[in-house]
Amino acid sequence: MAVPELRHLIDIKDLSLDEIDTLLALGDDIIARPADYQDAAKRKKLATLFYEPSTRTRLSFEAAMLELGGSVLGFSSQDSSSATKGESVADTIRTVQCYADIIALRHPKEGAPVVAARHAAVPVINAGDGGHNHPTQTLTDLMTIRRELGTLEGLTIGLCGDLKFGRTVHSLIAAMVRYPGTRFVLVSPRELRAPDYVLEEIRRGGCACEESHTMEAVVPVLDVLYMTRVQRERFFNEAVYVRLKDSFILDVPKLAHAKKDMIVMHPLPRVNEMSVRVDENPHARYFVQALYGKYIRMALILKLLGRWGA
């Protein structure tokens, strides 16, 4: 049997549009025919190395591997790893690859997954690095949009909240600029506007983009409203966080003039930027979004292990 090419997923741009479409189609097939995949990763092991806290990403990776018939090992916080003794990411990876067939890494420092990939003889998946990138969340988001709206083309995407540190926002923009007809509406306080390199990426992609400081004014034109929390852990100044944390709060009245099929997404966790009353609103999709995260990670694991398709 041919040995599969070693591939990592560090940035959503590591995948071509054809590869993304293949993964989304595989995720759809897993949803439709789960029994066909229950032993697809049998005798394979996934290491989840999470130097930052996580609920959805870590558990969805673990659920994905278990549902594929594989097994899981790893740690859920830096405190329970040898990082507390000063071990480098490179040395951790060199060690863990002796025990696992694939690695999912979350780290607070931007670029840590790049370092890991340079020293790994097994596939490395970036499960979020600082405020930089979160490609598997982006695959989750793309799957949600396509299954709920039927397309990834010609959409107006509103991104609201922390656009400066929001790695899910940065990754989603990097993906959506490649789909024809995408228009972005960026809603944030001035202090948390998208970084210049993200705005430049939108310009290079030839996408229409506007920035707004009011949510109500833009909701009627949106196909997707992507909410994010203001991330306390990214702030060095507590007073600045307190001043900005309630800049935008989504409640049911703000959705009164939304398009009938507009969807509200959120990578979660939420704090108080979105009322729990929105949960029962027909526009809400963030909990099914979390479910799709398991299926797309199943698809990604299979592809990187060379267990499914070309």
Phi and psi in degrees as GROMACS dihedral restraints (atoms count N, CA, C in turn):
[ dihedral_restraints ]
;  ai    aj    ak    al  type     phi  dphi    fc
    3     4     5     6     1   -67.4    20    10
    4     5     6     7     1   140.5    20    10
    6     7     8     9     1   -78.8    20    10
    7     8     9    10     1   126.7    20    10
    9    10    11    12     1   -64.9    20    10
   10    11    12    13     1   147.2    20    10
   12    13    14    15     1   -61.0    20    10
   13    14    15    16     1   136.8    20    10
   15    16    17    18     1   -72.3    20    10
   16    17    18    19     1   117.9    20    10
   18    19    20    21     1  -124.4    20    10
   19    20    21    22     1   144.2    20    10
   21    22    23    24     1  -117.6    20    10
   22    23    24    25     1   161.2    20    10
   24    25    26    27     1  -123.4    20    10
   25    26    27    28     1   101.4    20    10
   27    28    29    30     1  -105.7    20    10
   28    29    30    31     1   -36.6    20    10
   30    31    32    33     1  -136.8    20    10
   31    32    33    34     1   144.2    20    10
   33    34    35    36     1   -59.0    20    10
   34    35    36    37     1   -25.0    20    10
   36    37    38    39     1   -74.5    20    10
   37    38    39    40     1    -5.2    20    10
   39    40    41    42     1   -68.7    20    10
   40    41    42    43     1   -17.9    20    10
   42    43    44    45     1  -105.2    20    10
   43    44    45    46     1   134.7    20    10
   45    46    47    48     1   -74.3    20    10
   46    47    48    49     1   166.4    20    10
   48    49    50    51     1   -62.2    20    10
   49    50    51    52     1   -36.7    20    10
   51    52    53    54     1   -63.3    20    10
   52    53    54    55     1   -40.2    20    10
   54    55    56    57     1   -67.6    20    10
   55    56    57    58     1   -39.1    20    10
   57    58    59    60     1   -62.5    20    10
   58    59    60    61     1   -45.4    20    10
   60    61    62    63     1   -60.9    20    10
   61    62    63    64     1   -38.6    20    10
   63    64    65    66     1   -64.0    20    10
   64    65    66    67     1   -43.0    20    10
   66    67    68    69     1   -64.4    20    10
   67    68    69    70     1   -42.2    20    10
   69    70    71    72     1   -64.1    20    10
   70    71    72    73     1   -40.3    20    10
   72    73    74    75     1   -65.9    20    10
   73    74    75    76     1   -39.1    20    10
   75    76    77    78     1   -65.7    20    10
   76    77    78    79     1   -40.5    20    10
   78    79    80    81     1   -59.8    20    10
   79    80    81    82     1   -42.0    20    10
   81    82    83    84     1   -61.0    20    10
   82    83    84    85     1   -40.7    20    10
   84    85    86    87     1   -69.7    20    10
   85    86    87    88     1   -35.4    20    10
   87    88    89    90     1   -63.0    20    10
   88    89    90    91     1   -40.5    20    10
   90    91    92    93     1   -62.4    20    10
   91    92    93    94     1   -42.5    20    10
   93    94    95    96     1   -74.6    20    10
   94    95    96    97     1   -33.4    20    10
   96    97    98    99     1  -135.9    20    10
   97    98    99   100     1    63.0    20    10
   99   100   101   102     1   -59.4    20    10
  100   101   102   103     1   -33.3    20    10
  102   103   104   105     1   -63.3    20    10
  103   104   105   106     1   -27.2    20    10
  105   106   107   108     1   -70.6    20    10
  106   107   108   109     1   -13.7    20    10
  108   109   110   111     1  -115.8    20    10
  109   110   111   112     1     3.4    20    10
  111   112   113   114     1   -69.0    20    10
  112   113   114   115     1   -18.2    20    10
  114   115   116   117     1  -120.8    20    10
  115   116   117   118     1    17.6    20    10
  117   118   119   120     1   -67.5    20    10
  118   119   120   121     1   -24.4    20    10
  120   121   122   123     1  -119.5    20    10
  121   122   123   124     1    30.9    20    10
  123   124   125   126     1   -58.3    20    10
  124   125   126   127     1   137.0    20    10
  126   127   128   129     1    68.3    20    10
  127   128   129   130     1    11.9    20    10
  129   130   131   132     1  -103.1    20    10
  130   131   132   133     1   149.9    20    10
  132   133   134   135     1  -123.4    20    10
  133   134   135   136     1   134.8    20    10
  135   136   137   138     1  -105.7    20    10
  136   137   138   139     1   129.1    20    10
  138   139   140   141     1  -101.5    20    10
  139   140   141   142     1   122.1    20    10
  141   142   143   144     1  -102.7    20    10
  142   143   144   145     1   108.4    20    10
  144   145   146   147     1  -107.2    20    10
  145   146   147   148     1    96.3    20    10
  147   148   149   150     1  -111.1    20    10
  148   149   150   151     1   100.7    20    10
  150   151   152   153     1   -80.4    20    10
  151   152   153   154     1   -10.8    20    10
  153   154   155   156     1  -121.6    20    10
  154   155   156   157     1   151.7    20    10
  156   157   158   159     1   -61.8    20    10
  157   158   159   160     1   147.5    20    10
  159   160   161   162     1  -159.2    20    10
  160   161   162   163     1   143.1    20    10
  162   163   164   165     1  -109.7    20    10
  163   164   165   166     1   -68.3    20    10
  165   166   167   168     1   -63.7    20    10
  166   167   168   169     1   -48.5    20    10
  168   169   170   171     1   -64.6    20    10
  169   170   171   172     1   -48.7    20    10
  171   172   173   174     1   -65.0    20    10
  172   173   174   175     1   -48.5    20    10
  174   175   176   177     1   -68.8    20    10
  175   176   177   178     1   -33.0    20    10
  177   178   179   180     1   -70.7    20    10
  178   179   180   181     1   -35.8    20    10
  180   181   182   183     1   -62.1    20    10
  181   182   183   184     1   -46.1    20    10
  183   184   185   186     1   -66.9    20    10
  184   185   186   187     1   -43.2    20    10
  186   187   188   189     1   -62.4    20    10
  187   188   189   190     1   -40.3    20    10
  189   190   191   192     1   -59.1    20    10
  190   191   192   193     1   -49.0    20    10
  192   193   194   195     1   -66.0    20    10
  193   194   195   196     1   -40.1    20    10
  195   196   197   198     1   -65.4    20    10
  196   197   198   199     1   -39.2    20    10
  198   199   200   201     1   -71.6    20    10
  199   200   201   202     1   -17.4    20    10
  201   202   203   204     1   -89.6    20    10
  202   203   204   205     1     2.3    20    10
  204   205   206   207     1    88.2    20    10
  205   206   207   208     1     6.8    20    10
  207   208   209   210     1   -92.6    20    10
  208   209   210   211     1  -169.8    20    10
  210   211   212   213     1  -132.4    20    10
  211   212   213   214     1   168.3    20    10
  213   214   215   216     1  -133.5    20    10
  214   215   216   217     1   141.2    20    10
  216   217   218   219     1  -142.6    20    10
  217   218   219   220     1   168.6    20    10
  219   220   221   222     1   143.7    20    10
  220   221   222   223     1  -162.7    20    10
  222   223   224   225     1  -138.9    20    10
  223   224   225   226     1   153.9    20    10
  225   226   227   228     1  -106.6    20    10
  226   227   228   229     1     1.0    20    10
  228   229   230   231     1  -158.3    20    10
  229   230   231   232     1   153.5    20    10
  231   232   233   234     1   -58.7    20    10
  232   233   234   235     1   -33.5    20    10
  234   235   236   237     1   -64.2    20    10
  235   236   237   238     1   -22.1    20    10
  237   238   239   240     1  -101.5    20    10
  238   239   240   241     1    18.4    20    10
  240   241   242   243     1  -122.2    20    10
  241   242   243   244     1   173.4    20    10
  243   244   245   246     1   -75.2    20    10
  244   245   246   247     1     0.4    20    10
  246   247   248   249     1   -60.3    20    10
  247   248   249   250     1   -28.5    20    10
  249   250   251   252     1   -66.7    20    10
  250   251   252   253     1   -19.2    20    10
  252   253   254   255     1   -95.9    20    10
  253   254   255   256     1     0.6    20    10
  255   256   257   258     1    98.1    20    10
  256   257   258   259     1     9.1    20    10
  258   259   260   261     1   -67.7    20    10
  259   260   261   262     1   138.2    20    10
  261   262   263   264     1   -78.6    20    10
  262   263   264   265     1   160.5    20    10
  264   265   266   267     1   -59.3    20    10
  265   266   267   268     1   -42.5    20    10
  267   268   269   270     1   -58.2    20    10
  268   269   270   271     1   -44.4    20    10
  270   271   272   273     1   -70.1    20    10
  271   272   273   274     1   -36.6    20    10
  273   274   275   276     1   -61.4    20    10
  274   275   276   277     1   -45.2    20    10
  276   277   278   279     1   -63.4    20    10
  277   278   279   280     1   -45.1    20    10
  279   280   281   282     1   -58.2    20    10
  280   281   282   283     1   -33.9    20    10
  282   283   284   285     1   -77.0    20    10
  283   284   285   286     1   -50.4    20    10
  285   286   287   288     1   -64.3    20    10
  286   287   288   289     1   -31.4    20    10
  288   289   290   291     1   -64.8    20    10
  289   290   291   292     1   -15.6    20    10
  291   292   293   294     1   -72.1    20    10
  292   293   294   295     1   -20.1    20    10
  294   295   296   297     1  -113.3    20    10
  295   296   297   298     1   -13.5    20    10
  297   298   299   300     1  -131.9    20    10
  298   299   300   301     1   157.9    20    10
  300   301   302   303     1   -96.8    20    10
  301   302   303   304     1   -15.8    20    10
  303   304   305   306     1  -158.9    20    10
  304   305   306   307     1   147.7    20    10
  306   307   308   309     1  -128.0    20    10
  307   308   309   310     1   133.1    20    10
  309   310   311   312     1  -110.5    20    10
  310   311   312   313     1   122.7    20    10
  312   313   314   315     1  -121.0    20    10
  313   314   315   316     1   126.8    20    10
  315   316   317   318     1  -117.2    20    10
  316   317   318   319     1   134.9    20    10
  318   319   320   321     1  -147.9    20    10
  319   320   321   322     1   144.3    20    10
  321   322   323   324     1   -72.8    20    10
  322   323   324   325     1   -15.3    20    10
  324   325   326   327     1   -97.4    20    10
  325   326   327   328     1   127.6    20    10
  327   328   329   330     1   -59.0    20    10
  328   329   330   331     1   135.1    20    10
  330   331   332   333     1    93.1    20    10
  331   332   333   334     1    -9.8    20    10
  333   334   335   336     1   -58.4    20    10
  334   335   336   337     1   -40.8    20    10
  336   337   338   339     1   -64.4    20    10
  337   338   339   340     1   -28.4    20    10
  339   340   341   342     1   -64.7    20    10
  340   341   342   343     1   -45.5    20    10
  342   343   344   345     1   -59.4    20    10
  343   344   345   346     1   -44.4    20    10
  345   346   347   348     1   -60.1    20    10
  346   347   348   349     1   -45.4    20    10
  348   349   350   351     1   -62.9    20    10
  349   350   351   352     1   -34.6    20    10
  351   352   353   354     1   -65.4    20    10
  352   353   354   355     1   -23.1    20    10
  354   355   356   357     1  -112.5    20    10
  355   356   357   358     1     9.0    20    10
  357   358   359   360     1  -105.3    20    10
  358   359   360   361     1   140.6    20    10
  360   361   362   363     1  -103.8    20    10
  361   362   363   364     1     6.9    20    10
  363   364   365   366     1  -128.2    20    10
  364   365   366   367     1   160.8    20    10
  366   367   368   369     1   -60.9    20    10
  367   368   369   370     1   138.3    20    10
  369   370   371   372     1  -115.1    20    10
  370   371   372   373     1   132.3    20    10
  372   373   374   375     1  -112.9    20    10
  373   374   375   376     1   127.0    20    10
  375   376   377   378     1   -75.7    20    10
  376   377   378   379     1   113.3    20    10
  378   379   380   381     1   -99.5    20    10
  379   380   381   382     1    22.2    20    10
  381   382   383   384     1   118.9    20    10
  382   383   384   385     1   120.9    20    10
  384   385   386   387     1  -127.2    20    10
  385   386   387   388     1   108.2    20    10
  387   388   389   390     1    52.4    20    10
  388   389   390   391     1  -135.4    20    10
  390   391   392   393     1   -96.7    20    10
  391   392   393   394     1    19.2    20    10
  393   394   395   396     1   -93.9    20    10
  394   395   396   397     1   -62.2    20    10
  396   397   398   399     1  -149.8    20    10
  397   398   399   400     1   150.6    20    10
  399   400   401   402     1  -154.2    20    10
  400   401   402   403     1    73.1    20    10
  402   403   404   405     1   -65.4    20    10
  403   404   405   406     1   -32.4    20    10
  405   406   407   408     1   -74.6    20    10
  406   407   408   409     1   -27.4    20    10
  408   409   410   411     1   -66.5    20    10
  409   410   411   412     1   -37.1    20    10
  411   412   413   414     1   -64.8    20    10
  412   413   414   415     1   -41.9    20    10
  414   415   416   417     1   -60.6    20    10
  415   416   417   418     1   -39.7    20    10
  417   418   419   420     1   -59.7    20    10
  418   419   420   421     1   -45.7    20    10
  420   421   422   423     1   -63.4    20    10
  421   422   423   424     1   -43.4    20    10
  423   424   425   426     1   -64.2    20    10
  424   425   426   427     1   -40.3    20    10
  426   427   428   429     1   -63.2    20    10
  427   428   429   430     1   -41.6    20    10
  429   430   431   432     1   -62.4    20    10
  430   431   432   433     1   -48.7    20    10
  432   433   434   435     1   -61.7    20    10
  433   434   435   436     1   -46.6    20    10
  435   436   437   438     1   -67.1    20    10
  436   437   438   439     1   -40.8    20    10
  438   439   440   441     1   -71.5    20    10
  439   440   441   442     1   -33.8    20    10
  441   442   443   444     1   -86.2    20    10
  442   443   444   445     1   -32.4    20    10
  444   445   446   447     1  -110.7    20    10
  445   446   447   448     1   -11.4    20    10
  447   448   449   450     1    84.9    20    10
  448   449   450   451     1    -1.2    20    10
  450   451   452   453     1  -160.4    20    10
  451   452   453   454     1   161.5    20    10
  453   454   455   456     1  -117.2    20    10
  454   455   456   457     1     9.1    20    10
  456   457   458   459     1  -111.0    20    10
  457   458   459   460     1   148.0    20    10
  459   460   461   462     1    67.6    20    10
  460   461   462   463     1    30.5    20    10
  462   463   464   465     1  -105.8    20    10
  463   464   465   466     1   149.1    20    10
  465   466   467   468     1  -103.0    20    10
  466   467   468   469     1   115.9    20    10
  468   469   470   471     1  -107.7    20    10
  469   470   471   472     1   119.6    20    10
  471   472   473   474     1   -98.0    20    10
  472   473   474   475     1   126.3    20    10
  474   475   476   477     1  -116.5    20    10
  475   476   477   478     1   122.9    20    10
  477   478   479   480     1  -129.3    20    10
  478   479   480   481     1   134.4    20    10
  480   481   482   483     1   118.9    20    10
  481   482   483   484     1  -124.6    20    10
  483   484   485   486     1   -88.5    20    10
  484   485   486   487     1    93.7    20    10
  486   487   488   489     1   -94.1    20    10
  487   488   489   490     1    -7.6    20    10
  489   490   491   492     1   -81.8    20    10
  490   491   492   493     1   -50.2    20    10
  492   493   494   495     1  -100.1    20    10
  493   494   495   496     1    -5.4    20    10
  495   496   497   498     1   -74.2    20    10
  496   497   498   499     1    96.6    20    10
  498   499   500   501     1   -64.8    20    10
  499   500   501   502     1   -29.6    20    10
  501   502   503   504     1   -66.3    20    10
  502   503   504   505     1   -36.3    20    10
  504   505   506   507     1   -66.4    20    10
  505   506   507   508     1   -46.8    20    10
  507   508   509   510     1   -59.9    20    10
  508   509   510   511     1   -43.0    20    10
  510   511   512   513     1   -68.8    20    10
  511   512   513   514     1   -41.7    20    10
  513   514   515   516     1   -64.5    20    10
  514   515   516   517     1   -41.1    20    10
  516   517   518   519     1   -61.4    20    10
  517   518   519   520     1   -44.1    20    10
  519   520   521   522     1   -60.1    20    10
  520   521   522   523     1   -31.5    20    10
  522   523   524   525     1   -79.8    20    10
  523   524   525   526     1   -47.2    20    10
  525   526   527   528     1   -72.1    20    10
  526   527   528   529     1   -21.8    20    10
  528   529   530   531     1   -64.0    20    10
  529   530   531   532     1   -17.3    20    10
  531   532   533   534     1   -88.5    20    10
  532   533   534   535     1    -7.0    20    10
  534   535   536   537     1   -98.2    20    10
  535   536   537   538     1   132.7    20    10
  537   538   539   540     1   -59.0    20    10
  538   539   540   541     1   139.3    20    10
  540   541   542   543     1    79.3    20    10
  541   542   543   544     1    10.6    20    10
  543   544   545   546     1   -71.6    20    10
  544   545   546   547     1   136.2    20    10
  546   547   548   549     1  -125.7    20    10
  547   548   549   550     1   134.1    20    10
  549   550   551   552     1  -108.8    20    10
  550   551   552   553     1   139.8    20    10
  552   553   554   555     1  -123.6    20    10
  553   554   555   556     1   115.2    20    10
  555   556   557   558     1  -104.6    20    10
  556   557   558   559     1   119.2    20    10
  558   559   560   561     1  -119.0    20    10
  559   560   561   562     1   114.5    20    10
  561   562   563   564     1  -162.9    20    10
  562   563   564   565     1   161.4    20    10
  564   565   566   567     1   -64.7    20    10
  565   566   567   568     1   155.3    20    10
  567   568   569   570     1   -56.5    20    10
  568   569   570   571     1   -36.7    20    10
  570   571   572   573     1   -69.4    20    10
  571   572   573   574     1   -18.3    20    10
  573   574   575   576     1  -118.7    20    10
  574   575   576   577     1    24.1    20    10
  576   577   578   579     1   -67.4    20    10
  577   578   579   580     1   160.5    20    10
  579   580   581   582     1   -59.3    20    10
  580   581   582   583     1   142.6    20    10
  582   583   584   585     1   -61.4    20    10
  583   584   585   586     1   156.3    20    10
  585   586   587   588     1   -58.4    20    10
  586   587   588   589     1   -36.2    20    10
  588   589   590   591     1   -67.3    20    10
  589   590   591   592     1   -29.7    20    10
  591   592   593   594     1   -72.7    20    10
  592   593   594   595     1   -43.1    20    10
  594   595   596   597     1   -63.1    20    10
  595   596   597   598     1   -37.1    20    10
  597   598   599   600     1   -66.3    20    10
  598   599   600   601     1   -35.8    20    10
  600   601   602   603     1   -63.7    20    10
  601   602   603   604     1   -39.7    20    10
  603   604   605   606     1   -63.5    20    10
  604   605   606   607     1   -43.7    20    10
  606   607   608   609     1   -63.8    20    10
  607   608   609   610     1   -43.5    20    10
  609   610   611   612     1   -63.5    20    10
  610   611   612   613     1   -32.9    20    10
  612   613   614   615     1   -76.3    20    10
  613   614   615   616     1    -5.7    20    10
  615   616   617   618     1    71.5    20    10
  616   617   618   619     1    23.2    20    10
  618   619   620   621     1   -91.6    20    10
  619   620   621   622     1   143.9    20    10
  621   622   623   624     1   -68.1    20    10
  622   623   624   625     1   144.3    20    10
  624   625   626   627     1  -152.7    20    10
  625   626   627   628     1   136.6    20    10
  627   628   629   630     1  -135.0    20    10
  628   629   630   631     1   149.9    20    10
  630   631   632   633     1  -109.8    20    10
  631   632   633   634     1   141.1    20    10
  633   634   635   636     1  -138.6    20    10
  634   635   636   637     1   154.0    20    10
  636   637   638   639     1  -114.1    20    10
  637   638   639   640     1    11.0    20    10
  639   640   641   642     1  -134.9    20    10
  640   641   642   643     1   129.3    20    10
  642   643   644   645     1   -73.3    20    10
  643   644   645   646     1   -42.1    20    10
  645   646   647   648     1   -58.4    20    10
  646   647   648   649     1   -35.8    20    10
  648   649   650   651     1   -68.2    20    10
  649   650   651   652     1   -25.6    20    10
  651   652   653   654     1  -105.9    20    10
  652   653   654   655     1   -17.9    20    10
  654   655   656   657     1   -52.7    20    10
  655   656   657   658     1   -40.9    20    10
  657   658   659   660     1   -62.2    20    10
  658   659   660   661     1   -20.3    20    10
  660   661   662   663     1   -97.6    20    10
  661   662   663   664     1    -3.5    20    10
  663   664   665   666     1   -87.9    20    10
  664   665   666   667     1   144.9    20    10
  666   667   668   669     1   -94.8    20    10
  667   668   669   670     1   -30.8    20    10
  669   670   671   672     1  -135.1    20    10
  670   671   672   673     1   131.8    20    10
  672   673   674   675     1  -113.1    20    10
  673   674   675   676     1   113.3    20    10
  675   676   677   678     1  -106.1    20    10
  676   677   678   679     1   104.5    20    10
  678   679   680   681     1   -87.5    20    10
  679   680   681   682     1   147.3    20    10
  681   682   683   684     1  -137.3    20    10
  682   683   684   685     1   154.4    20    10
  684   685   686   687     1   -86.5    20    10
  685   686   687   688     1   155.8    20    10
  687   688   689   690     1   -79.0    20    10
  688   689   690   691     1   120.5    20    10
  690   691   692   693     1   -88.7    20    10
  691   692   693   694     1   103.8    20    10
  693   694   695   696     1   -55.4    20    10
  694   695   696   697     1   -36.7    20    10
  696   697   698   699     1   -69.7    20    10
  697   698   699   700     1   -11.9    20    10
  699   700   701   702     1   -93.5    20    10
  700   701   702   703     1    -5.0    20    10
  702   703   704   705     1   -97.8    20    10
  703   704   705   706     1   138.3    20    10
  705   706   707   708     1   -92.0    20    10
  706   707   708   709     1   -18.5    20    10
  708   709   710   711     1  -117.2    20    10
  709   710   711   712     1   111.7    20    10
  711   712   713   714     1   -62.1    20    10
  712   713   714   715     1   -36.5    20    10
  714   715   716   717     1   -63.9    20    10
  715   716   717   718     1   -37.8    20    10
  717   718   719   720     1   -66.8    20    10
  718   719   720   721     1   -42.0    20    10
  720   721   722   723     1   -58.7    20    10
  721   722   723   724     1   -48.3    20    10
  723   724   725   726     1   -60.5    20    10
  724   725   726   727     1   -38.3    20    10
  726   727   728   729     1   -68.3    20    10
  727   728   729   730     1   -32.0    20    10
  729   730   731   732     1  -100.4    20    10
  730   731   732   733     1   -16.6    20    10
  732   733   734   735     1   -62.7    20    10
  733   734   735   736     1   -26.6    20    10
  735   736   737   738     1  -108.5    20    10
  736   737   738   739     1    27.8    20    10
  738   739   740   741     1   -60.2    20    10
  739   740   741   742     1   -40.6    20    10
  741   742   743   744     1  -135.8    20    10
  742   743   744   745     1   123.3    20    10
  744   745   746   747     1  -125.2    20    10
  745   746   747   748     1   119.2    20    10
  747   748   749   750     1   -86.3    20    10
  748   749   750   751     1   125.0    20    10
  750   751   752   753     1  -129.3    20    10
  751   752   753   754     1   175.0    20    10
  753   754   755   756     1   -61.9    20    10
  754   755   756   757     1   -43.3    20    10
  756   757   758   759     1   -57.2    20    10
  757   758   759   760     1   -31.8    20    10
  759   760   761   762     1   -68.3    20    10
  760   761   762   763     1   -16.2    20    10
  762   763   764   765     1   -94.3    20    10
  763   764   765   766     1     2.0    20    10
  765   766   767   768     1   -59.3    20    10
  766   767   768   769     1   -33.3    20    10
  768   769   770   771     1  -107.4    20    10
  769   770   771   772     1    18.1    20    10
  771   772   773   774     1   -73.6    20    10
  772   773   774   775     1   154.6    20    10
  774   775   776   777     1   -57.1    20    10
  775   776   777   778     1   150.7    20    10
  777   778   779   780     1   -58.1    20    10
  778   779   780   781     1   -38.4    20    10
  780   781   782   783     1  -102.1    20    10
  781   782   783   784     1    11.3    20    10
  783   784   785   786     1   -62.9    20    10
  784   785   786   787     1   141.8    20    10
  786   787   788   789     1  -116.2    20    10
  787   788   789   790     1   143.6    20    10
  789   790   791   792     1  -103.0    20    10
  790   791   792   793     1   125.5    20    10
  792   793   794   795     1  -120.6    20    10
  793   794   795   796     1   159.0    20    10
  795   796   797   798     1  -160.5    20    10
  796   797   798   799     1   129.5    20    10
  798   799   800   801     1   -70.2    20    10
  799   800   801   802     1   -16.3    20    10
  801   802   803   804     1    60.4    20    10
  802   803   804   805     1   152.9    20    10
  804   805   806   807     1   -77.2    20    10
  805   806   807   808     1   156.3    20    10
  807   808   809   810     1  -100.5    20    10
  808   809   810   811     1   159.3    20    10
  810   811   812   813     1  -114.9    20    10
  811   812   813   814     1   -89.5    20    10
  813   814   815   816     1  -131.2    20    10
  814   815   816   817     1    18.6    20    10
  816   817   818   819     1   -82.1    20    10
  817   818   819   820     1    -4.1    20    10
  819   820   821   822     1  -147.7    20    10
  820   821   822   823     1   122.8    20    10
  822   823   824   825     1   -63.2    20    10
  823   824   825   826     1   142.8    20    10
  825   826   827   828     1   -65.9    20    10
  826   827   828   829     1   -18.8    20    10
  828   829   830   831     1   -66.6    20    10
  829   830   831   832     1   -21.8    20    10
  831   832   833   834     1   -67.3    20    10
  832   833   834   835     1   -23.0    20    10
  834   835   836   837     1   -55.4    20    10
  835   836   837   838     1   -35.8    20    10
  837   838   839   840     1   -91.5    20    10
  838   839   840   841     1     0.7    20    10
  840   841   842   843     1   -76.8    20    10
  841   842   843   844     1   141.7    20    10
  843   844   845   846     1   -62.8    20    10
  844   845   846   847     1   -15.2    20    10
  846   847   848   849     1   -80.2    20    10
  847   848   849   850     1   -19.0    20    10
  849   850   851   852     1   -70.1    20    10
  850   851   852   853     1   130.7    20    10
  852   853   854   855     1  -134.4    20    10
  853   854   855   856     1     7.8    20    10
  855   856   857   858     1   -74.1    20    10
  856   857   858   859     1   -24.1    20    10
  858   859   860   861     1   -82.2    20    10
  859   860   861   862     1   -35.2    20    10
  861   862   863   864     1   -68.8    20    10
  862   863   864   865     1   -30.2    20    10
  864   865   866   867     1   -57.8    20    10
  865   866   867   868     1   -43.6    20    10
  867   868   869   870     1   -63.3    20    10
  868   869   870   871     1   -36.8    20    10
  870   871   872   873     1   -66.6    20    10
  871   872   873   874     1   -43.8    20    10
  873   874   875   876     1   -59.3    20    10
  874   875   876   877     1   -28.2    20    10
  876   877   878   879     1   -58.6    20    10
  877   878   879   880     1   -35.3    20    10
  879   880   881   882     1   -65.8    20    10
  880   881   882   883     1   -45.1    20    10
  882   883   884   885     1   -68.5    20    10
  883   884   885   886     1   -39.9    20    10
  885   886   887   888     1   -71.9    20    10
  886   887   888   889     1   -30.2    20    10
  888   889   890   891     1   -72.3    20    10
  889   890   891   892     1   -31.7    20    10
  891   892   893   894     1   -60.3    20    10
  892   893   894   895     1   -46.2    20    10
  894   895   896   897     1   -61.6    20    10
  895   896   897   898     1   -43.6    20    10
  897   898   899   900     1   -65.3    20    10
  898   899   900   901     1   -43.9    20    10
  900   901   902   903     1   -57.9    20    10
  901   902   903   904     1   -45.8    20    10
  903   904   905   906     1   -62.6    20    10
  904   905   906   907     1   -42.4    20    10
  906   907   908   909     1   -64.5    20    10
  907   908   909   910     1   -45.2    20    10
  909   910   911   912     1   -70.7    20    10
  910   911   912   913     1   -27.0    20    10
  912   913   914   915     1   -82.6    20    10
  913   914   915   916     1    -7.3    20    10
  915   916   917   918     1    69.7    20    10
  916   917   918   919     1    27.0    20    10
  918   919   920   921     1   -93.8    20    10
  919   920   921   922     1    -5.6    20    10
  921   922   923   924     1  -151.5    20    10
  922   923   924   925     1   122.8    20    10
  924   925   926   927     1    71.3    20    10
  925   926   927   928     1  -176.0    20    10
